[in-house]
Amino acid sequence: MRYNRNIISIPINRDFRLILRRTEQGIVVEQLVSHEKYNVKKPGASLLKR
């Protein structure tokens, strides 16, 4: 399974997850996403739009 170990997903409640990114400077908050949006991504697919 391929995935980015620098992306951290924290469940907030039943409806949302907080997406964080680990950088050389520390942890950066990227976005808050619904579980629906989070769950439709394939393993290894990026949630971040860069």
RONU-82339 format. One line per 5 residues: number of its first residue (from 0); their letters; for each residue x, y, z of N, C-alpha, C. Coordinates in Angstrom, 2 decimals, decimal comma. Each point is the difference from the previous one (the first is absolute). Layout:
RONU-82339
NUM = a = X:Y:Z:X:Y:Z:X:Y:Z; ...
This chain:
RONU-82339
0 = mrynr = 0,84:-1,17:0,00:-0,84:1,17:0,00:0,89:1,24:0,00; -0,28:0,90:-0,89:0,80:1,23:-0,09:-0,78:1,14:0,63; 0,68:0,74:0,86:-0,59:1,19:0,58:1,09:0,93:0,48; -0,35:1,22:0,22:0,94:1,03:0,40:0,06:0,07:1,52; 1,12:-0,38:0,58:0,15:0,00:1,46:0,09:1,42:0,57
5 = niisi = 0,11:1,00:-0,84:0,04:1,38:0,49:-1,38:0,60:0,16; -1,03:-0,72:-0,43:-1,38:0,46:0,16:-0,60:-0,71:1,21; -0,58:0,79:0,90:-0,60:-0,53:1,23:-1,48:0,32:-0,02; -0,82:-1,01:0,26:-1,45:0,16:0,01:-0,50:-0,26:1,42; -0,70:0,98:0,57:-0,51:-0,13:1,36:-1,52:0,09:-0,04
10 = pinrd = -0,71:-1,05:0,46:-1,46:0,08:0,06:-0,42:1,04:1,03; -0,88:0,92:-0,38:-0,49:1,04:0,91:-1,28:-0,48:0,66; -0,91:-0,51:-0,77:-1,24:-0,60:0,49:-0,48:-0,97:-1,07; -1,26:-0,38:0,02:-0,50:-0,95:-1,00:-0,04:0,59:-1,40; 0,05:1,32:-0,12:-0,19:0,64:-1,30:1,24:0,59:-0,65
15 = frlil = 1,05:0,26:0,78:1,15:0,73:-0,55:1,34:-0,59:0,42; 1,01:0,26:-0,85:1,39:-0,33:0,30:0,85:1,23:-0,25; 1,00:0,19:0,85:0,96:1,09:-0,16:1,23:-0,58:-0,69; 0,42:0,62:-1,11:1,14:-0,46:-0,76:1,18:0,92:0,31; 1,10:-0,60:0,46:1,22:0,73:0,33:1,12:-0,50:-0,89
20 = rrteq = 1,02:0,82:-0,18:1,17:-0,40:-0,79:1,25:0,25:0,82; 0,88:-0,99:0,05:1,27:0,13:0,71:1,02:0,62:-0,96; 0,63:1,10:0,42:1,02:0,67:-0,80:1,29:0,07:0,82; 1,03:0,53:-0,60:1,27:0,19:0,72:-0,16:1,00:1,14; -0,94:0,94:-0,13:-0,23:1,01:1,02:-0,95:-0,48:1,10
25 = givve = -0,71:-1,10:-0,21:-0,94:-0,52:0,98:-1,28:-0,48:-0,66; -1,06:-0,05:0,77:-1,30:-0,46:-0,48:-0,83:1,20:-0,47; -0,59:-0,11:-1,20:-0,80:1,07:-0,59:-1,43:-0,52:-0,21; -0,99:0,77:0,43:-1,39:-0,35:-0,25:-0,30:0,30:-1,46; -0,50:-1,00:-0,72:-0,31:0,16:-1,42:-1,47:0,30:-0,24
30 = qlvsh = -0,89:-0,89:0,51:-1,42:0,21:-0,24:-0,83:-0,89:0,91; -1,24:0,39:0,14:-1,00:-0,79:0,70:-0,92:-0,56:-1,07; -0,14:-1,33:-0,05:-0,82:-0,62:-1,04:-1,06:-0,90:0,62; -1,09:-0,18:-0,73:-1,05:-0,90:0,45:0,50:-1,44:-0,15; -0,58:-0,91:0,78:0,35:-1,41:-0,14:-0,36:-0,48:-1,40
35 = ekynv = -1,06:0,53:-0,56:-0,41:-0,39:-1,36:1,10:0,33:-1,01; 0,52:1,21:0,06:1,07:0,39:-0,92:1,26:-0,82:0,27; 0,31:-0,21:1,26:1,19:-0,75:0,38:-0,09:-1,46:-0,46; -1,16:-0,62:0,18:-0,16:-1,42:-0,30:-0,07:-0,33:-1,48; -0,34:0,94:-0,86:-0,07:-0,31:-1,43:1,36:0,03:-0,68
40 = kkpga = 1,01:0,51:0,68:1,34:-0,01:-0,56:0,57:-1,41:0,03; 0,69:-0,38:-1,06:0,63:-1,31:-0,06:1,26:0,01:0,86; 0,43:-1,16:0,53:1,24:-0,03:0,76:1,16:0,56:-0,82; 0,75:0,89:0,59:1,11:0,63:-0,68:-0,35:1,26:-0,74; -1,29:0,25:-0,21:-0,44:1,23:-0,69:0,17:1,18:0,93
45 = sllkr = 0,37:1,10:-0,55:0,22:1,19:0,83:-1,30:0,75:0,27; -0,22:0,35:1,25:-1,12:0,85:0,36:0,35:1,46:-0,25; 1,28:0,27:-0,05:0,45:1,39:-0,14:0,04:0,41:-1,45; -0,51:1,17:-0,28:-0,02:0,52:-1,38:1,18:0,91:-0,19; 1,10:-0,56:-0,46:1,23:0,77:-0,24:0,55:-0,34:-1,35
